[in-house]
């Protein structure tokens, strides 16, 4: 039973603490990061930030982040909504051999706000460079900016955004799930390939050259299809279950519910990583083997 999700388009702001904010400096920083990141950092010549992934040698997703161009020469910042700073730092430092690169975890000293809406750009235009970094985010399909700023400037940041409607985390999570935007590592993580979550569309460059996991990405692109995929689903009754939760067609385990949140209609929506050979567009899923199906697909597999 395929269906359309109506998601909120309310404009406003969301205050949060980033999971990771790392400073990368040194004469070799640009080349080093380019050789590790899945996306092409040459775009930073004109863009303020580039979104991408940090993979292992098997092409599995260890973390995601934005890489942001620093205000000082030979300086970059790595920021993530949910990926561990320790995971990212250890992943990078394990490949520093003769590179003149220093990685510093600055997470504790920084905060962030998501500004959602058509006026996000005008609200954040012309802020002093000492007040941090502004770049496009990934909480909603479009019309969202992130402002990462030093916590010592928080009073000034809040003063500038005074009067804005404050959005709650569940509202943004609902909009993210409704749009099919995965969170790393909750929806796509160390056991999963980027392509299974659709992250190959905007987090991976297939033309930039070598990086860790690049050979696997190239093979997947030539094959054209993965065997699992993150799909939007709806639970027909009751509150959303705790995640992750296994999903079944009759007695067969066909995947796992990774995210779930209550829907205004009284049901819930979610993102589920499902085995494509074992489902069809008409498949109804259960939360236990041989139980009554209570989960339906919202998009074709």
Phi, psi and omega per residue, in radians:
X1 nan 1.607 3.128
X2 -1.362 2.524 -3.054
X3 -2.628 2.856 3.098
X4 -1.774 2.489 3.082
X5 -1.797 2.235 2.988
X6 -1.627 2.003 -3.123
X7 -1.855 2.658 -3.134
X8 -1.093 2.543 3.061
X9 -2.096 0.373 -3.119
X10 -1.068 2.399 3.128
X11 -1.637 2.656 -3.140
X12 2.887 -2.809 -3.096
X13 -2.279 2.725 3.121
X14 -2.392 2.028 3.128
X15 -1.486 2.422 3.129
X16 -2.779 2.945 3.009
X17 -1.859 2.129 3.112
X18 -1.089 2.530 3.094
X19 -1.180 -0.594 -3.097
X20 -2.499 2.424 3.011
X21 -2.630 1.724 -3.043
X22 -1.933 2.461 3.095
X23 -1.803 2.243 -3.130
X24 -2.096 2.121 -3.082
X25 -2.311 2.855 3.052
X26 2.232 2.752 -3.130
X27 -1.019 -0.502 -3.098
X28 -1.731 0.114 -3.013
X29 -1.032 -0.797 -3.081
X30 -1.085 -0.863 -3.128
X31 -1.165 -0.666 -3.141
X32 -1.104 -0.865 -3.129
X33 -1.128 -0.660 3.116
X34 -1.064 -0.576 -3.134
X35 -1.458 -0.010 -3.131
X36 -2.068 -0.520 -3.015
X37 -1.499 2.575 -3.095
X38 -1.337 -0.387 -3.108
X39 -1.820 2.928 -3.006
X40 -1.541 1.912 -3.097
X41 -1.360 -0.071 3.016
X42 -1.124 -0.326 3.082
X43 -1.132 -0.317 3.122
X44 -1.200 -0.114 3.030
X45 -1.100 -0.479 3.134
X46 -2.200 -0.433 -3.114
X47 -1.656 2.707 3.092
X48 -1.423 -0.450 -3.095
X49 -2.711 2.722 3.078
X50 -2.287 2.299 3.104
X51 -1.608 2.469 3.107
X52 -2.999 -2.867 -2.976
X53 -2.252 2.788 2.971
X54 -2.027 2.004 -3.044
X55 -1.851 2.862 2.929
X56 -1.651 -3.108 -3.038
X57 -1.127 -0.388 3.119
X58 -1.565 0.094 3.115
X59 1.415 0.174 3.130
X60 -1.453 2.685 -2.981
X61 -1.521 1.930 3.070
X62 -1.496 -0.645 -3.095
X63 -2.889 2.852 2.976
X64 -2.206 2.868 3.108
X65 -2.977 2.915 2.828
X66 -1.655 2.433 2.925
X67 -1.855 2.168 -2.990
X68 -1.988 2.385 3.075
X69 -1.244 2.200 -3.120
X70 -1.319 2.865 3.099
X71 -1.354 -0.372 3.140
X72 -1.772 2.678 3.091
X73 -1.049 2.605 3.068
X74 1.006 0.585 -3.112
X75 -2.293 2.330 3.079
X76 -2.364 2.756 3.070
X77 -2.178 2.512 3.110
X78 -2.068 2.043 -3.098
X79 -2.175 2.480 -3.132
X80 -2.473 2.497 3.044
X81 -1.131 -0.784 -2.920
X82 -2.365 -0.226 -3.098
X83 -1.387 2.515 -3.057
X84 -1.199 2.326 3.065
X85 -1.135 -0.568 3.105
X86 -1.143 -0.731 3.121
X87 -1.052 -0.821 -3.114
X88 -1.169 -0.802 -3.091
X89 -1.114 -0.798 3.137
X90 -1.121 -0.692 3.118
X91 -1.048 -0.756 -3.116
X92 -1.292 -0.812 -3.058
X93 -1.145 -0.417 3.101
X94 -1.193 -0.244 -3.130
X95 -1.954 0.073 3.034
X96 -1.428 2.009 -3.112
X97 -1.980 -1.357 3.100
X98 -1.879 0.171 -3.083
X99 -1.319 2.430 3.066
X100 -1.540 1.427 -3.056
X101 -2.422 2.390 3.068
X102 -2.178 2.298 3.140
X103 -2.029 2.183 -3.109
X104 -2.170 2.298 3.107
X105 -1.471 1.925 -3.114
X106 -1.881 0.232 -2.989
X107 -0.955 -0.756 -3.034
X108 -1.092 -0.438 -3.066
X109 -1.665 0.115 -3.049
X110 -2.218 2.706 3.057
X111 -2.374 3.095 -3.092
X112 -2.682 2.794 3.041
X113 -2.465 2.348 3.006
X114 -1.592 2.272 3.108
X115 -1.969 1.983 -2.992
X116 -1.942 2.184 3.060
X117 2.487 2.970 -3.079
X118 -1.186 -0.359 -3.126
X119 -1.738 0.221 -3.089
X120 -1.023 -0.748 -3.106
X121 -1.104 -0.760 -3.120
X122 -1.230 -0.592 3.128
X123 -1.132 -0.597 -3.047
X124 -1.823 0.176 -3.123
X125 -1.280 2.408 2.982
X126 1.298 0.380 3.116
X127 -1.311 2.643 -3.134
X128 -1.108 2.463 -3.096
X129 -1.082 -0.461 3.110
X130 -1.199 -0.203 -3.129
X131 -1.603 0.262 3.010
X132 1.955 -2.513 -2.994
X133 -2.441 2.413 3.060
X134 -2.092 2.318 -3.138
X135 -2.758 2.801 3.134
X136 -1.104 2.420 -3.132
X137 -1.791 -2.905 -3.097
X138 -2.370 0.415 -3.138
X139 -1.407 -0.527 3.131
X140 -2.316 2.800 -3.078
X141 -1.039 -0.580 3.132
X142 -2.774 2.843 3.072
X143 1.342 0.546 3.126
X144 -2.290 2.353 3.071
X145 -2.170 2.633 3.037
X146 -1.907 2.410 3.009
X147 -2.064 1.854 3.024
X148 -1.637 2.226 -3.038
X149 -2.487 2.656 3.061
X150 -1.107 2.430 -3.092
X151 -1.087 -0.426 3.128
X152 -1.184 -0.290 3.132
X153 -1.752 0.219 -3.000
X154 -1.052 -0.681 -3.137
X155 -1.018 -0.786 -3.135
X156 -1.123 -0.723 -3.130
X157 -1.110 -0.808 -3.128
X158 -1.160 -0.596 3.092
X159 -1.121 -0.723 -3.127
X160 -1.141 -0.571 -3.083
X161 -1.766 0.216 3.126
X162 -1.020 2.420 3.139
X163 1.651 -0.239 3.099
X164 -1.279 2.533 3.045
X165 -1.170 2.301 3.110
X166 -1.603 2.155 3.126
X167 -1.568 2.579 3.116
X168 -1.612 2.680 -3.133
X169 -0.976 -0.760 -3.141
X170 -1.061 -0.596 3.125
X171 -1.129 -0.784 3.116
X172 -1.194 -0.625 3.108
X173 -1.135 -0.680 3.082
X174 -1.071 -0.779 -3.124
X175 -1.151 -0.670 3.109
X176 -1.102 -0.844 -3.120
X177 -1.135 -0.743 3.127
X178 -1.035 -0.562 3.133
X179 -1.535 -0.102 3.140
X180 1.299 0.538 -3.136
X181 -1.634 1.989 -3.095
X182 -1.356 2.612 2.956
X183 -1.727 2.384 3.042
X184 -1.809 2.247 0.169
X185 -1.756 0.097 -3.026
X186 -1.129 -0.784 -3.110
X187 -1.587 -0.708 3.086
X188 -2.301 2.088 -3.022
X189 -2.424 -2.681 -2.997
X190 -1.109 -0.276 3.091
X191 -1.728 0.125 -2.966
X192 -2.207 2.701 3.071
X193 -1.628 2.562 3.140
X194 -0.959 -0.698 -3.079
X195 -1.100 -0.473 3.140
X196 -1.188 -0.409 3.095
X197 -1.847 0.166 -3.114
X198 1.287 0.221 -3.092
X199 -1.331 -0.215 3.082
X200 -1.145 -0.348 -3.074
X201 -1.207 -0.694 -3.064
X202 -2.325 0.069 -3.133
X203 -2.003 -0.046 -3.050
X204 -2.281 2.330 2.990
X205 -1.745 2.283 3.101
X206 -1.735 0.157 -3.095
X207 -2.195 -0.108 -2.998
X208 -1.344 -0.361 -3.058
X209 1.905 -2.797 -2.937
X210 -1.314 2.511 2.934
X211 -2.773 2.861 -3.111
X212 -1.098 2.186 -3.092
X213 1.620 -0.044 -3.048
X214 -1.113 -0.664 -3.125
X215 -1.092 -0.693 3.112
X216 -1.135 -0.745 3.132
X217 -1.083 -0.702 3.136
X218 -1.118 -0.721 3.118
X219 -1.129 -0.739 3.135
X220 -1.110 -0.670 3.119
X221 -1.123 -0.704 3.139
X222 -1.221 -0.560 3.104
X223 -1.255 -0.611 3.041
X224 1.510 -0.130 -3.075
X225 -2.763 2.439 3.025
X226 -1.752 2.905 -3.108
X227 -1.615 -0.204 3.071
X228 -2.258 2.729 3.136
X229 -2.668 2.486 3.067
X230 -1.418 2.079 -3.065
X231 -2.155 2.627 3.034
X232 -1.351 2.401 -3.138
X233 -2.355 2.860 3.037
X234 -2.277 2.320 2.978
X235 -1.513 2.276 -2.962
X236 -1.396 -0.415 -3.131
X237 -2.531 2.746 2.958
X238 1.357 -3.135 3.121
X239 -1.365 2.713 3.113
X240 -1.129 2.480 3.116
X241 -1.307 2.848 3.012
X242 -1.146 2.466 -3.126
X243 -2.006 2.657 0.012
X244 -1.293 2.624 -3.130
X245 -2.384 2.343 3.117
X246 -1.196 2.629 3.100
X247 -2.168 2.510 -3.007
X248 -2.289 2.550 2.807
X249 -1.940 1.932 -2.992
X250 0.986 -2.095 -3.112
X251 -1.657 -0.075 -3.053
X252 -1.574 2.229 3.018
X253 -1.340 2.045 -3.049
X254 -1.941 0.049 3.124
X255 2.770 -2.789 -3.014
X256 -2.560 2.324 3.006
X257 -1.341 2.145 -3.047
X258 -1.787 -0.639 3.101
X259 -2.334 2.592 3.073
X260 -2.741 2.487 3.140
X261 -2.653 2.575 -3.109
X262 -1.070 2.536 -3.125
X263 -1.835 2.577 3.122
X264 -1.002 -0.382 -3.123
X265 -1.337 -0.141 -3.095
X266 1.771 -0.104 3.045
X267 -1.782 -2.551 3.101
X268 -2.681 2.782 3.056
X269 -2.127 2.810 -3.112
X270 -2.811 3.079 3.010
X271 -2.063 2.258 -3.089
X272 -2.248 2.351 3.053
X273 -1.585 1.987 -2.959
X274 -2.133 2.591 3.099
X275 -1.370 1.974 -3.056
X276 -1.111 -0.654 3.130
X277 -1.147 -0.273 -3.021
X278 -1.900 0.161 3.110
X279 -2.394 2.832 3.001
X280 -2.290 3.057 3.128
X281 -1.065 -0.433 -3.106
X282 -1.635 0.004 -3.079
X283 -1.083 2.352 2.986
X284 -1.929 2.328 -2.980
X285 -1.935 2.624 3.095
X286 -2.066 2.788 3.140
X287 -1.573 -0.113 3.049
X288 -2.457 2.723 3.134
X289 -1.074 2.316 3.087
X290 1.074 0.337 3.106
X291 -1.587 2.993 3.108
X292 -1.144 2.245 3.134
X293 -1.128 2.303 3.140
X294 -2.298 0.106 -3.092
X295 -2.228 2.288 -3.127
X296 -2.152 2.617 3.091
X297 -1.284 2.478 3.067
X298 -1.831 -0.003 3.082
X299 -2.664 2.740 -3.121
X300 -1.239 2.449 3.114
X301 -1.256 nan nan
